[in-house]
Amino acid sequence: MTAVTHERPEIMSEAQAEFRNGPDLDEVLWQAWKAMELPEGYRAEIIEGAIEVSPTGRLSHAQISNRLRRALDKFLDESEYACYQDTNIIHQRKGWVPDAFVAPEDLESCADEDHLGVLAKAVHLVVEVVSPGHRNQDRDRVRKRREYARAGIPVYVLVDDYDGQGAVTLFTRPRPDKADWEDIHRVPYGTEVTVPEGPAKGFVIGEAITGARRV
C-alpha cells in the first residue's frame, strides 16, 4: 500500500500577503521622498536605501560651490552644456542633490518621468563640496561616491576642506557593478587638477576655486 502524504497548505495572514505583494523599499522611499516638504535651507536625498535630510553648507562651502559653478559655466559657454546646482539627479528611484553638476542646457529632454529632476544618464560630471562633521564627510566620501559610480556618472569631483590640509579628488571611469571607480586622482590644495573627459574636459580646478592650502 502506498501512503499518501497530505501537506498542510501554507497559510498567510492578510498583513503578510500585503507585505509580500506590496511595493518594494525603493518604491516606498521614492513615494515618501516625493511627498516631503522641508523648511528652507534643507534638502532630502535617497542614498543607499535611506532618506537623508541635511542643511545647506556653511560660508566656505557656499564660496567654493559658487566659484566652481561660475567657472564651469564660463568654461562651458557657447557649448550645449551648462553647470547646475540645487537640482535633483534621478536614478532608479533614488534622488541626489549635488553641489554642482554638468548636463545639457536643454534639461527638458533629460527630465525624469515625474519632472522632479534630471536623469543621471544625462549628467557628465558631478561635484560635492564636503561639509564638516563625520556624517557629512562619510556621505560624500563613501556613500555618494558609491551611488554616483552605480549610476555610471563619468566624472566625480570631491572638494574636501577636511582631507588633511584640503584636497581635491577626481574619480573617473566608474564601475557600476563594483560601485566604485577605476581611476582615482587626489591632489592637495595648491596643486591643480584637470578634468580629463566629457564636456568639461580641460577644466582646471586650483586655488582660484578651492582657495589656498589650509594651514
C-alpha positions as a printed Julia matrix, in Angstrom:
215×3 Matrix{Float64}:
  0.0    0.0     0.0
  1.23   3.41   -0.85
  0.81   6.08    1.79
 -0.33   9.44    0.54
  1.06  12.4     2.45
 -1.13  15.46    2.63
  0.91  18.63    3.03
 -0.65  21.38    5.03
 -1.12  24.42    2.79
  0.84  27.47    3.76
 -1.43  29.96    5.45
 -0.55  33.59    5.04
 -2.1   36.38    7.04
 -3.54  39.4     5.26
 -0.7   41.54    6.6
  1.92  39.08    5.33
  0.25  38.87    1.94
  0.06  42.63    1.66
  3.72  42.96    2.6
  4.82  40.26    0.16
  2.76  41.67   -2.72
  3.26  45.32   -1.87
  5.79  47.83   -3.16
  9.49  47.28   -2.53
 11.59  49.5    -0.3
 12.88  51.65   -3.17
  9.31  52.47   -4.19
  8.27  53.23   -0.61
 11.22  55.57   -0.15
 10.57  57.16   -3.52
  6.95  57.96   -2.69
  7.9   59.27    0.78
 10.67  61.43   -0.7
  8.35  62.92   -3.31
  5.83  63.86   -0.62
  8.35  65.58    1.68
  8.05  69.29    2.38
 11.19  70.66    4.0
 11.84  74.07    5.52
 14.05  76.42    3.54
 17.74  75.61    3.88
 17.34  71.82    3.91
 17.5   69.15    1.25
 16.48  65.49    1.17
 18.22  62.73   -0.77
 17.73  58.98   -1.16
 21.15  57.43   -0.53
 21.73  53.69   -0.29
 18.29  52.75    0.96
 17.62  55.7     3.27
 16.26  59.22    3.07
 18.86  61.67    4.37
 18.0   65.25    5.27
 20.84  67.75    5.52
 21.16  71.52    5.87
 22.79  73.72    3.28
 26.52  74.28    3.72
 28.49  76.86    5.66
 30.02  80.01    4.19
 33.22  78.34    2.94
 31.1   75.59    1.37
 28.99  78.18   -0.47
 32.06  80.11   -1.61
 33.74  77.06   -3.14
 30.5   75.8    -4.71
 29.73  79.17   -6.29
 33.26  79.76   -7.55
 33.28  76.32   -9.13
 29.83  76.7   -10.69
 30.63  80.12  -12.15
 33.97  78.92  -13.52
 32.36  75.84  -15.08
 29.59  77.94  -16.64
 32.2   80.24  -18.17
 34.21  77.26  -19.42
 31.11  75.71  -20.99
 29.9   78.97  -22.56
 28.84  78.58  -26.2
 28.61  74.8   -25.83
 25.46  72.72  -25.47
 26.13  72.16  -21.77
 25.8   74.13  -18.55
 26.54  73.82  -14.84
 23.65  73.46  -12.4
 23.09  73.34   -8.66
 20.11  72.85   -6.3
 18.62  70.32   -8.74
 17.78  66.66   -8.25
 19.64  63.92  -10.1
 17.35  60.91  -10.5
 18.45  57.29  -10.93
 16.31  54.19  -10.37
 14.04  55.61   -7.67
 16.88  57.47   -5.99
 17.4   61.22   -5.83
 20.57  63.19   -5.09
 21.24  66.92   -4.84
 24.93  67.54   -5.6
 26.63  70.88   -5.1
 27.1   71.2    -8.86
 26.78  69.09  -11.99
 27.22  69.37  -15.75
 24.37  68.39  -18.07
 22.85  69.56  -21.37
 21.38  73.06  -21.47
 18.13  71.51  -22.64
 17.13  69.87  -19.36
 13.59  69.17  -20.56
 14.91  66.41  -22.8
 16.7   64.77  -19.81
 13.95  65.08  -17.19
 12.66  62.06  -15.28
  9.06  60.95  -15.79
  7.82  62.98  -12.8
  9.82  66.07  -13.81
 11.46  66.17  -10.38
 14.97  66.46  -11.78
 17.4   65.33  -14.45
 18.18  61.69  -15.23
 21.62  60.55  -14.13
 22.4   59.2   -17.61
 22.42  62.8   -18.9
 24.92  64.0   -16.25
 28.56  64.18  -17.35
 30.19  65.48  -14.17
 29.09  65.85  -10.57
 30.69  67.84   -7.74
 30.42  67.56   -3.97
 31.99  70.03   -1.54
 32.44  68.28    1.81
 30.81  69.79    4.9
 32.14  69.42    8.46
 31.01  66.54   10.64
 31.6   62.8    10.39
 28.16  62.04    8.93
 28.53  64.68    6.19
 32.05  63.56    5.34
 31.04  59.9     5.2
 28.11  60.76    2.93
 30.24  62.49    0.26
 33.41  60.41    0.61
 31.77  56.99    0.81
 28.04  56.66    0.21
 27.56  59.2    -2.58
 30.84  58.09   -4.15
 29.31  54.62   -4.47
 25.95  55.92   -5.67
 27.45  58.07   -8.42
 29.54  55.09   -9.55
 26.45  52.85   -9.62
 24.71  55.46  -11.78
 27.64  55.45  -14.22
 28.28  59.21  -14.0
 31.61  59.64  -15.86
 33.35  62.12  -13.52
 33.0   62.79   -9.79
 34.86  65.75   -8.28
 35.21  65.81   -4.49
 36.43  69.08   -2.94
 37.33  68.34    0.66
 38.4   71.02    3.16
 38.77  68.28    5.79
 41.09  65.89    3.96
 44.45  66.81    5.51
 45.0   70.48    4.73
 42.44  70.32    1.95
 42.35  68.13   -1.15
 40.56  67.63   -4.46
 39.9   64.06   -5.59
 38.94  63.25   -9.16
 37.08  59.97   -9.74
 36.77  58.73  -13.34
 35.89  55.51  -15.2
 33.02  54.36  -12.97
 32.31  50.66  -12.42
 28.57  50.41  -11.7
 28.88  46.68  -10.97
 31.52  47.39   -8.3
 30.03  50.67   -7.02
 33.49  52.18   -7.39
 35.87  53.89   -9.8
 38.87  52.61  -11.75
 40.81  55.89  -11.74
 41.16  57.99   -8.57
 43.44  61.01   -8.58
 43.88  63.08   -5.38
 45.84  66.33   -5.12
 46.29  68.66   -2.14
 45.02  72.23   -2.25
 47.56  74.36   -4.09
 48.02  71.73   -6.82
 45.93  71.94   -9.97
 43.89  69.02  -11.29
 42.34  68.87  -14.77
 39.09  67.18  -15.8
 40.16  64.56  -18.36
 36.96  63.88  -20.3
 33.46  64.97  -21.24
 32.09  68.47  -21.9
 34.31  69.88  -19.1
 37.47  68.25  -20.47
 40.4   70.61  -19.81
 38.68  72.44  -16.94
 41.25  73.17  -14.23
 40.5   73.1   -10.51
 43.06  75.01   -8.47
 43.45  77.75   -5.87
 41.15  80.09   -7.77
 38.33  77.73   -6.78
 39.44  75.99   -3.58
 41.37  78.84   -2.0
 44.86  78.39   -0.6
 46.08  75.24    1.11
 44.86  75.09    4.72
 47.39  75.78    7.46
